[in-house]
Amino acid sequence: MSATEMKRRDFFKTGAALGGGLLLSLYVPEWVLADSVHEATPLTPSIPPFAPNAFVRIGTDNIVTVIVNKSEMGQGVYTSLPMLVAEELEADWSKVRYEPAPVDAAYNHPVFGIQMTGGSTSTASEWERFRQAGATARVMLIGAAAKNWKVDSASLRAENGYVINPASGARASFGSLAEVAATMTPPKDVPLKDPKDFKLIGKPTRRLDTPDKVNGAAQFGLDIAIPGMMTVLVARAPVFGGKVLNFNADKAKAVPGVKNVVQIPSGVAVIAKGFWPAKQGRDKLEISWDDGPNAALSTTGMREQYATLAKTPGLVARKVGDPTKALAGATKTITAEYEMPYLAHAAMEPLNCVVDLRSDRCEIWTGTQFQTGDRAAAAAAAGLKPEQVTIHTPLLGGGFGRRANPASDFVIEAVQVAKAAKAPVKVVWTREDDTRGGWYRPMWSDRFTGGIDEKGNPVVWAHTIVGQSIIAGTPFEGFLIKDGIDGTSVEGAADLLYGIPNLQVDLHTPKIGVPVLWWRSVGHSHNGFAVEAFFDELAHAGGKDPYELRRTLLADQPRMRAVLELAAQKGDWGKRLPAGRGRGIATHFSFSSYVAQVAEVSVDKQGAVRVHRMVCAVDCGRVVNPDTVKAQMEGGINFGLTAALKSEITLDRGRVQQRNFHDYQMLRINEAPEIEVYIVPSTEKPTGVGEPSVPPVAPAVANAIFAASGKRIRKLPILKVDLRG
């Protein structure tokens, strides 16, 4: 082990002892400096920077570097989390930089206990910890100035990167105090600011990572290149669970630039000097496959299986009142079946992983959302200990959950390739590989029965859900599956906010050989559509305005009722529209945030749908950067529209039928609607924004289609409205 690696390990022993809290250390080893990609001026090696904890480093050049323990995949954590530190530190924002955190327990999620990014928890989980890190550093800097000036620290204040003595007018920059501050003992439990005194938090703030993305300096996984690196493409089984029977690589090896062809557990790897020869070589492979037990899988067959299951009682996830008795006494009952397809994550940057494997260490560069799990998996695949594996997290060109796989599939595969190649490798997935590579949002089938009384009010709600578990077989099974029910399968349904007196939600979990995984907004993505679309049906069956009925049944949910009213007001609910146009409304509570949306849609005489306007109101607690919230709401709406109008993964004879963006389509910019986002002011702690705007999109659009055409939409995607009959 090198001296640098020994220093690295010693540094993190302190962090582990603190159970993932503030990493207190008065000495920062040289590796921290070497890893920085946003350092303005190299620091003098003999003067270490001031690093009071795991998240803040202040150099003698006055640069404040915030070490961010979340993966940046477009959601803005490289700005919002430094804002938390800068606020309490009283830093000069123009001198604040960011740096991705290494993998260590010090950077673990305070709730999930691992280093990861997901669940729309980045800001919520670090709201106090990052502020505390900044506040601690501020107090130490003030203490250093007090020591230099021989005054009481209580007489000093920090402001815009300086410690100031109001009495004498003396000023000292943070950088000039760093050396003395580094000799001081960090205080504990420093009081945090009263929110009324915030100067940066809550203000629209330009993102720190934008300049590098504009000038081309930003590094994504696909940009990584290391000396001696080979590029690898893997031929994987066309059917999930299939295996190689035999293969002939003669034609592949004849391609100039192809260096080797090897079999690995997931298929056959073509190792080459560049992407194009690897691609050409893979195209020329001759492989015989054993398709295995999933060769007969088809979407048609699964639809029939799911529809049959949906007509039978499942495991009860929630029961309120006596739904059976209430249904028998209802004045009117309605039944509806809904269906949603498998969905790929389709991130703009396909999967990729660079591995440099040596006998005693392994270094990995990959856009991961699951640093802890991927490091452990890589170590096991390499035959090393986790501390012998280093993971670098470049920018992610989208994640949506695909890069947070408990199975660590693309990381393990890359390590296996590196072992076989005996050289550094970059394993690249093409768009086709990514689309057909599995780990989809599951396919779902839902059956509802609702009952209304003589006044048109809902008195019973019965909902049966059918779909695969994304948690079964993962390390999360023990606390996310209770009594056979995967909580992610029923979220957004079992926790219905509407005050309906008799309710039952039950679940069937068929075991299907298609790999499935969380997808942006997880279970809310499908339950949001089914629940809010059926609610609209129930409202109309009782002769109720869908907005007014929601408002009535949310009497005990003031935060949701407030966003509903705001969306309806801003979305011109109740105002007349031209023929062929309609408005639909939907609400959804997810990731502790409240969202309501109004969609304005037209349906032409051929049944083509156009979404013209989406109005979104959100209550996500206290807002750090309003620009980020707005961007995430807008992005989530367009993401949700893609799923509602365009995308599906289907199977025939066990094979995924879609390949690329021509048949797994995205919403195009000319199809995107006008989007308006309204943020409800709140003094509550921050909650999620990355995912909560997705669930209400499809039902708002479907409900608007009904308003425009009189036709109900119960199946996604909405390729076209059938206007017959």
N, C-alpha and C positions, 0 to 999 in steps of 0.2 A: 504494500500500500504506500502511495506517495505521501510526502509531507503535507501537501495540500489536502489530500483526502483525509488524513488523520486530523488535521485542523477542522475540516468540515464535520467530521464525526463528533469531535469534542464540543464544537459549537452547538450541535443539536442534542447532545446529552442533556444540556440545561433545559432545552425546550421540552423534551419528553418528560422530564421530571415535573414540569409545570402543567402537565395534562392538556396541552394544546392551548393554553392561555397566552399571555404576553411572554415572549421569549426574552428574558432579561439577560443582558450580556454587556459588559463594558469593553469587550474586545471583539472586533469583527474580523475574521480571517480574510486572507487575500482573495479567497475564491469568490467572496461576495462582490469584490471590486471587478474581478475578471469576468464575471457572468453578466455584468451590466451592459445593456445595449443602448441605454439612453443616458450615458454619463456625459456631461458637458465638457469637463476638463479632467484629465487624469489627476488623481490625488497623489500627494507626496507619500511614498510608501512608509516613511518613518512617522507620519502623523495619521493614525487611523481615524476614520470618520466617527462621528458621534452616532451610536446605534443603541438607543436605550431599550429597544424591544425588537421583536421579529419583523415589525412592519414599517419601521421608520429608520432612515439613514440620512444624516446631515453632514455634508462635507465642508471642508474649509473654504470651498468655492461658493458657499451659500446655496448649493443645489440640495433640495429636499427630495429624496427618492423614497417612494412608497412601494413596498414589496407587496404585490397583490396576489392573494392566494386563490383567486378564481380565474378560470379560463375565459379569455376574451373571444367571444364568437359573434360579435356584432351588437351585444346588448349594452355595452358602455361601461363595464366595470372598471376599465382602466382609467376612467374619469370619475365616476360616482364614488368609488371607494377612496381614491386620493382626496376627493372633496371632503370626506368625513375627517380624515387626518388633518388636512389643511385648516379646516374650520376651527378645531380645538387647538391646533398648534399656533394659530395666527400667522400662518406662512404667507409669503408672497407667492400668489398662484402662478405667476410667470416663471418661477424658479422650481416648480413642482414637476417631478418626473415619475414614471412608473417603471416597474420591473416585475416580470413574472416570478412567482415564488418557486423555490426548489421543492422537492417532495419531502415532507417531514411532518411528524405529528404536531409540531407547533402551528401548522397551517390547516389542521383538520377543521371540518365543519363542526361548530359547537353543538349541534343537535345530532347529526348523523355519525359523528365520530371518525370520519375519513376525509381526506382531501378530495373534494369533488365540487362540481358546478352543476346545479340542476334544481328542479322543483321551484323555480322562481324565488330562490331564497338568498341570492347573493347579498343584496343590500340588507334584507331583514336580519340575516344571520350575523352580519358584521356591523350593524348599526351602532352598537355600544362598544364593541371591541376596538374598532378602528378609531373611534372618537377617543377612547381611553388611551390608545397608543399616542395620539397627537397631544392630548392633554398632559400625559406623563412627560413627554419630551419638552413641552413648553415650560412646565414647572422646573425641570432640570436646567434648562437654558437660563431661566430667570435666576435660579440659584447660582449658576456660574457667574452671571453678571453681578449679583449681589456680593459674591466672594471677591471678585475683581475690584469692585468699587467700595467694598467694606461698608455696605448699607444693608438695611433690612429688606429681604426679598419682598415683603408685603408692600413696600413702597414702589415697586416696579411693575411694569406691565409689558406684555408682548403685543406687537402690532406690525403686520405686513413684513414679517421677516426680520424684525429688530426687537431687541429688548430696550425699553426706554425708561429713563428716570425722569418723571415729570418735574421733580423739584429742581434738578440741575440742568435738565435738557440734554443730558448725556444719552448717546445711542450706541448700541453695539449690535452688529449683524449676527445672525445665527451662526454663520460660518466662523466668525471670529471667536465665538464662545464654545465651539464644538470641542476643542481640545480639553478645556477645563471641565465642561459638562460630562465628558466621558470618564472623568475620575470620580463622579458623584454617585451615590447610591440612589437608584430609582425609587421614588415614593410609591406608596400603594393607595389605591382607591381615591385618585384625584377627582374632585367634583367636576362634573361636566357642565357645559354652558346651559343656561336657560334658553330654550328655543327662541324666545323673543329677541335674544341677542345675536342670533345667527346672521352672519354677513355673506356667506357663500352658499350654505345649504338652503335649498329652496329657490335659488336663482338660476335662470337659464345659463348654462355654461358650455362653452365649446369643448369638444372632445380632444383629449391629449393625443390620441392615436391617429387623428385625421391627417396631420401633415405627412407622416410616414406612409400612409395609405395613398396619398396624392402623389408624392414624389417617388414612389416605388421602393422605398427603403423597408417597408413592412415585410416581415418574414412569416409566411404561412408554411405549413408542413411541406407542401409541394415545392417550395422554394429552397428547401434545405439541400445542400450539397457538401459532402465531406471528402477528403482525399481518399482515392482508391475505391470510391463507391461504385457499385454495380446497380443497375436498374432491373427490377424483377416484376414480371407479370405472372400470375398464377392462373392456370386453367382449373376451374373448380367444377364439381359435379353439376350437371344440369338439373338434377333432382335433389332436394334437400335430403341429406343422409346417404347419398350415393357414394360409391367408392370406385377407385381405379382398378380395373381388371388387368389391363396391360396397356402399354403405349409404345409407339415408335417415334423416336425423336430425330431420325436421320435428316429429314427435310428441315426441321427447325435448326439443327446444328449447322446446316449449310448456309444459313443466313449470315452475311457479314456482320460482325459485331456480337453475335451470340457466343457466349463463352462456355455455357454449360446448361444442361437440362436435368433437373433432379425431381424425384418424387418426394413429396412431403405429406403429412397426414391429411391436409385439405385438398390435395390435388397434385398437379405437376407444375413446377416452377421453371420459367425460362429466365436465365440469368444473362444479362447483356450489357454492353457499353452504351447505354442510352435507352430511352423509351421506345423509339421506333423499331430498332432491331428486336427488342423484347416483344413488341406487339406483333411484328411480322413472324417471328419465330413461334409465338404461341398460336398464331393462325394456322401454321403448317404442322402442328402436332397432330398425330393420329392416335386417338385414345379410345379404348373400349371401356365403357362404364357399367358397373353393376348399379342399377337405379335404386335398388333397395326397396323398403316397405312403403315408400311414399309415391311410387310411380303411378298409382291410380288416382291420386288426389285431383279433384277438379272443383272449381268454384261452383259449378252447377250442383254437384253432389253435396257440397257443404251447405249451400243455401237450403236444400231440401232437408238435410239433417237438422240444421239450426231452426228452421220453421217448425218442424215437428217437435223439437225440444221445447220451443217457446210456448207451445200449447199445453205443457205439463208443468206442475209446480216444481220450483227449484228450491235451493237452500235459502231460507229467509234471512235477508240482510237487515231488514227493518220492518216492524209492524206496529201500527198505531190504531187503536180502536178495534172495531170488528168489521173488516172490509166485506166479508161474505154476507153478513146480515145486512149491512148497509146497502150492498148492491141489490139484494133481493127487494129492499124497500124503496129503491130509487125510482123517481118518476120516469127517467130516461137513461139508457145506457148506450155507450158507444165502444167499439173495439177497433183498434188499428195496429198494423204491423209495420215496423220500420227496419231498414237494412242499410248497413254501412260496410264498405269494402276494406280489404287490406290496403294500407298506405305505406309507401316508402318515405324515408326522410328527405331524400333528394336535395341534400345540401349542395351549395354551389361548388364547393371544393370536395371532390370525391375522396374517399378514404386513402390514406397513405401512411407509411411508417418507415423511418430510417433507423437502422440498427447497426451499431458498431460493437460486435461481440468479441471479447478477448477471454483468455483462460481464467482471469481473475476479476473481470469486471464487464459490465455491459452499459453502453450509453445509447439512449433512445431519444429521437426527436419525433414527436407526433402530436397532432392536435387532439388532445384527450380531455374529456370532462371528468375522468375517473382516475386521477393520478395514483392514489393509494392502491386501488385494485389492480390497475394495469402494471404497476411496479411489482407487486407481489406475483402476478401471473407471469410476467416476463422473467422474474427470478426463478420461478419454478420450471419454466420451459428451458431456461438456460442452465439449470443446475447450480444456481448461485444463491446467495442470501440476498434479501431485499436491499440491504445497505450497500451491496455491491452493484446495484443497478441505479443509474442516474437517468431521470426522465426530464427532458427539456420540453416546455410547452410553448410552441410558437402560436401565433394567431390562428384561430379556427375559422375556416371559411364556411361557417354554419355548423350547427351540431344537432339541435332539435331532439336530443336524446340518443342519437345513433352513436355518438362518440362517448357515451356513458354506458357501455355494455358490461354488465357483471361477468359475462363470459370472456371479455377481453379478446374477442375473436381475431381482430385485425392486428393486434399487438403480438399475441402468441404466434400467429402465423408468420409474422415478420421475423421473430426470433428463431423460429424453426428454419426459415429460409436462410438466415445468417449462419446458422450452425451448418447447414448443408453447403452453403456457398464458400464458407471459410474466408469471407471478405465482408467489408461493410456493404450493406445493401439498402436500397430504397424500394420498398414494395409499393407499387402504385395500382390502385383500382381504377379501371376506366369507368366512364359513365354507365356503360352496360353492366359491368361487374357490380357497380353500386346499386343499380336498379334491381338486378336479379340476385343480389347477394343475401337476401333474407333480412331478418330482424325488423319486421314490419310492425306498424300499428295493427292490432288484430282486426279481423272481420267480426262484425256484430249483427245480431238479430234481436229485435225487441218487440214485445207484444204488450199492449196496454188495454185495460178495460177501465172505463171511467163511468161514474154515475152522477147524475145531477138531480136536485130536488125540484119541487113544483115552482120555485122561484128562479130556477136556472143556476143555482149555486152548486159547485162541485161538492159532493159528500163522500165520494169514494174514489180512490186512485190505486189501481193495481198494475204493477209493472214487472214483467219477467224479462230478464236479460240473458242472452246467450253469447258466449265468446271465450276465447282462450285466456288463460292467466299469463300475465307477463312476469309474475313474481315467483311462481312455482319453480323450484329447482335452483333458485338464486340464494345468496346469503341473506337476503331480506325476507325470506319466506317466514321465518320464525316470528317476526313481529308485524308483518303486513298481511298475513293470511290467518284469519281467526275462524275457527269452526268450519273450515273448508271454504271460506269466502275470502277471495282476494279483494282487499279494500279498494285497490285501484280500478277494479272492474265495476264497482257500484258507486264510486265517488261522483257527485253531481246528480245522483238519483236517490240514493238512500238518505242523503242529507238535504232533501227538498225543503226549501224555505217557506213555501206557500202553506198557509194555515188550512189544510184539508183534514177533516176530523178522522177519516178512516183511510189508512194507507198501508200498502204492503209492497215491498220490493224484494224480489227473489232472483236467484242466479243459478244458471247452468254453466259449467266450465268443461267443455269437451276437450279432449286431448288430441291435438292435430299436429302433424309433423312439420308445420311451418314455423320457423324461428320467429318469435315475436318479442317486442321490446317497447318501452315507453316512447311516446311520440308527442310532440309539442302539445301540452295540456293533458296528456295521458288519458285517463278514463273520462275526464270532462269533455274530451274532444268528441266522443260519440254520444255520451249521455246528455250533453248540452243540446245536441240536435234533437234527439228523440224526445226528451222531456219537454223542451220549449215548443216544439212543433205540435206535440199532442196537447199541450196546454191550450194552444190556440184552437185546436179542434174542439176541445171541451168547452171553451168560452163561446164559440159560435153555436155549438149544440144547445147551449143554454140561453142563447140570444143576448150574450154579453159582449161589450166592447173588450177586446183582449187587453188593452191598456188598463181600463178601469177595473177589470176583474183582478188583474195582477196587483194593482194598487190596493184594492180591498183586502186581498189575501196576504199582503205584506204588512199588515197593520202592526205586527209585532217585530218587524225587521226594518227599523228606521233608516239604516244606512243603505240597504237595497232599495227601499222605497224612494229615497232621495235621488239615487242615480237614475231610477226609472223615471221619475218626474222630470229630471233635468234632460234626459235623452228625448223624452216625449215632447218637451217644450222646444228644445233646439231642433228637433227633427220634424217640427210642424205637424205633430200627430193631430188627426181630425180635420185637417185642411183638405179641400178638394183637389184632386189630381185629374189630368186628362184621361180619357178612356185608354185602357191598355197598360196603365200604370197603377202601382199599388205600394202601400207601405206595410211593412211588417215590423213587429217589435219582439224583443227577447231579452231576458235577463239571465245572468249566471253568476254564481258565487264559487270561486275557485282560488286556491293558493292564498286564502284569507282576504281576497280582494273582491269588490263588488263592481259588476259591470252591467250596463244596459246599452242596447243598441237599437237603432231604427234604420231599416234598409228601405231604400226607394228603388223600385225595380220596374222594368217594363218587359212585357211579353208580346212579341209581334205575332202576326197571323200564321207564321210557320212554326211557332212555339219556341223561337229563340229567345233566350233570356239575356237581358243587359242590366247590370247593377249600376245605377247612376250615382247613388249617394249613400254613404254610411255615416251615421251620426253615433258617436260613442261617448258615454259618460262613465267615468271610473272613480271609485274611491279606493285608493291603495295606501291609505294612511298618510303619514307625513312624507312629502316628496323631497328627494335630494336634488335631482336635476330634472326640472319639468321637460326639458328638451328630450331627455332619455325616455321619460314616460310617454310622451307624445309619439316618439319614433317607434317604441315597442308596441303601442296600441295600433299604429298604422301598419307596421310590419305584420303583426298578428292578424289583423283584418284581411290583408291581402293573402297571407298564408291560409287563413280559413276559407277565403273565397276560392283559392286554388283547389282545396279539398272538396268544397261544396259543388263546384262547377266543372272540374276538369279531371281529377286524378282517381285512379283505382289500379290496384294490382290484382290480376286474375290468374288462375292456374288452369292448365289443361294437361292431362297425363303427367301430373306432377311438376310440370314446367311453367315457370313464370312467363307470361306472354308479352309483357312490356319490356322494352329495351332502353329507350333513350327519351329525350324530351319530345320527340315527334309522336310517341304513343303513350308517354306518361307526361302529360302536358302541364305547364305552369301558366298561371295568369300572366298575360303580357301587359306591358305598360300601357298600351292603348286601350286595354280592357279594364284597367283599374279605375275604380270610382273616385269621385270626390269624397274625401274623408275629413270629418270634423271630430276633434277630440276635446272633451271638456273634463277637467279634473276637479273633483269635489274637494275643497279645502278640508284638512283634517289635522287633528292633533294626536291621533293614534300613531303607534309605531309603524314604520314602513312595512308594507306587505308586497306580494308578488306583482310584477308587471310584464314579465317575459311571455307568459302563457295565457293569462286571464282574458285577453281580448279574442282568443280563438273560438271558444265554445259557443258564444251567442251568434256568431256570423251565419252559419248555415241555417239555423231556425229562423232568424230574422229575415233572411232571403226567402226561405220556403214560405213563410207566412205572408211575405209581400207578394209572392207569386200567386198565392190563393186570393189575395185582395185584388190582384190585377186580372186574374183569369178564371177564378172559381175552381181551380184545379189544385188538389192536395199533392204535395211532394212528400213521399215517405221512403224514398230510396236515393242514396247518393252514389255517384255524382249526378247533378242535374244537367245532363247533356242537352236535353230538350224537353219542353213541356208537351205532353200529348193532349191536344185540344179536342180530340174526338169525343163524342158522347156527352 
